[in-house]
Amino acid sequence: MHNIIRQLRADQGWSQAHLADLLDVSRQTINALETGRYDPSLPLAFSIARLFDKTIEEIFQPDQESA
């Protein structure tokens, strides 16, 4: 799954650690999300979308081969 979390975080001027604190997850989780090694749970995806005032679909897009 592709996402724009790194871009959204950078636009806010936030570190991975700060975003992790806001979402109550580890910095390693944020890194794994940004590099595509981890797909979030639905509750976490909703929390991310709410934090950035975006829809889930605006942040997360399926990879072409899985669409």
Backbone bond lengths (Angstrom), bond angles and torsions (degrees), N, CA, C in turn:
res aa  C-N    CA-C-N  psi(-1)  N-CA   C-N-CA  omega(-1)  CA-C   N-CA-C  phi
1 M - - - 1.443 - - 1.525 108.76 -
2 H 1.303 116.78 135.25 1.458 123.15 178.46 1.531 108.83 -95.04
3 N 1.338 116.18 144.30 1.462 119.02 176.52 1.522 110.68 -145.10
4 I 1.328 115.07 165.02 1.467 120.49 -179.38 1.531 111.29 -113.54
5 I 1.311 116.68 28.60 1.468 120.49 -177.62 1.523 111.24 -61.29
6 R 1.332 117.72 -44.10 1.471 120.04 -178.94 1.533 109.88 -58.51
7 Q 1.309 117.63 -44.81 1.460 122.19 -180.00 1.531 111.02 -63.43
8 L 1.321 116.68 -46.05 1.466 120.41 179.73 1.524 111.05 -62.75
9 R 1.316 116.11 -41.71 1.475 120.75 179.44 1.530 110.17 -64.45
10 A 1.321 116.34 -44.95 1.468 120.52 -179.66 1.526 111.09 -63.83
11 D 1.324 116.58 -38.41 1.465 120.60 178.49 1.526 111.34 -59.94
12 Q 1.328 116.70 -30.67 1.469 121.80 179.01 1.531 112.08 -85.65
13 G 1.328 116.36 -12.69 1.458 120.01 -177.02 1.516 113.07 76.54
14 W 1.323 116.41 23.46 1.463 121.80 -177.36 1.517 111.39 -94.79
15 S 1.314 116.31 145.01 1.467 121.75 171.00 1.526 109.18 -79.93
16 Q 1.322 115.21 165.49 1.465 118.73 174.49 1.526 109.93 -60.37
17 A 1.323 116.56 -39.14 1.472 120.30 -179.09 1.526 111.13 -63.83
18 H 1.330 117.41 -40.32 1.463 120.08 179.33 1.523 110.87 -65.55
19 L 1.333 116.73 -45.48 1.463 119.77 177.84 1.523 110.33 -61.19
20 A 1.319 116.70 -41.20 1.467 120.43 177.84 1.521 111.12 -59.06
21 D 1.327 116.68 -43.30 1.472 120.47 178.10 1.528 110.93 -61.81
22 L 1.328 116.55 -43.31 1.468 120.05 -179.10 1.531 111.83 -63.08
23 L 1.340 116.14 -32.87 1.466 121.00 -177.36 1.527 113.10 -97.27
24 D 1.336 116.66 -2.65 1.462 122.23 -179.08 1.533 112.00 59.08
25 V 1.349 114.47 45.40 1.460 121.70 174.08 1.528 107.35 -131.19
26 S 1.318 117.01 175.62 1.464 119.98 179.16 1.531 110.81 -82.71
27 R 1.330 115.25 158.57 1.462 119.78 175.23 1.521 110.20 -61.63
28 Q 1.319 116.57 -33.53 1.465 120.88 178.30 1.527 110.90 -63.24
29 T 1.317 117.32 -35.15 1.467 120.59 176.51 1.519 110.28 -64.35
30 I 1.319 117.54 -43.02 1.465 121.07 178.36 1.520 109.71 -62.45
31 N 1.319 116.98 -44.19 1.464 120.41 178.33 1.522 110.85 -60.57
32 A 1.317 117.56 -43.69 1.464 121.34 -179.64 1.530 111.16 -65.96
33 L 1.321 117.22 -37.55 1.469 120.57 175.92 1.524 110.46 -63.38
34 E 1.327 116.26 -47.64 1.461 120.79 -176.43 1.520 113.02 -65.25
35 T 1.314 116.98 -31.46 1.466 120.29 -179.05 1.523 112.34 -92.85
36 G 1.329 117.33 0.68 1.453 120.53 176.91 1.514 115.02 78.83
37 R 1.329 117.12 13.45 1.465 120.33 178.87 1.523 112.74 -86.51
38 Y 1.345 116.68 -6.80 1.461 120.70 -176.50 1.520 108.67 -146.17
39 D 1.315 116.45 130.39 1.462 122.07 172.96 1.524 107.61 -98.89
40 P 1.322 117.62 132.41 1.468 119.93 -174.71 1.525 112.36 -72.38
41 S 1.309 114.35 156.12 1.461 119.89 169.26 1.523 107.85 -65.41
42 L 1.307 116.73 162.09 1.461 120.17 179.15 1.534 111.92 -60.49
43 P 1.339 119.52 -44.68 1.473 118.52 177.36 1.541 112.44 -59.79
44 L 1.336 117.27 -38.97 1.459 119.71 178.99 1.529 110.37 -68.78
45 A 1.315 117.76 -39.90 1.466 120.67 177.45 1.532 110.31 -60.55
46 F 1.324 117.92 -42.32 1.459 120.98 177.03 1.531 110.93 -63.91
47 S 1.315 117.82 -40.45 1.465 121.28 179.01 1.527 111.00 -63.47
48 I 1.318 116.62 -42.22 1.464 120.99 178.50 1.530 109.82 -63.25
49 A 1.320 116.54 -46.72 1.463 120.91 -179.59 1.528 110.63 -61.03
50 R 1.310 117.28 -43.82 1.466 121.77 -179.76 1.525 110.46 -63.90
51 L 1.330 117.07 -42.77 1.461 121.27 -178.41 1.528 111.22 -61.02
52 F 1.325 116.93 -40.37 1.465 120.78 -177.72 1.529 112.73 -94.48
53 D 1.320 117.09 4.39 1.463 122.15 179.75 1.530 111.33 55.00
54 K 1.323 115.20 47.64 1.464 123.38 178.69 1.522 108.37 -130.96
55 T 1.332 116.00 165.01 1.461 118.89 171.23 1.525 108.45 -83.78
56 I 1.311 115.88 159.45 1.468 119.87 176.47 1.523 109.86 -56.94
57 E 1.338 116.59 -40.35 1.461 120.85 -178.20 1.525 112.46 -65.61
58 E 1.335 117.61 -27.84 1.468 120.56 177.15 1.531 111.12 -72.57
59 I 1.306 117.82 -26.38 1.467 122.16 -176.41 1.516 112.32 -96.18
60 F 1.322 117.12 -40.76 1.462 121.62 -174.33 1.523 110.69 -115.43
61 Q 1.322 115.51 130.78 1.462 121.15 174.23 1.525 108.56 -129.43
62 P 1.333 116.44 137.84 1.462 118.44 178.43 1.522 110.64 -66.00
63 D 1.317 116.27 150.01 1.468 120.76 173.07 1.525 108.28 -62.51
64 Q 1.321 115.79 151.52 1.451 120.31 -178.11 1.528 112.71 -57.47
65 E 1.336 117.37 -41.58 1.470 119.22 -177.07 1.513 113.48 -69.73
66 S 1.341 118.05 -20.04 1.463 119.41 179.76 1.529 111.92 -100.80
67 A 1.319 116.64 0.81 1.473 119.74 179.97 1.513 111.16 -82.69
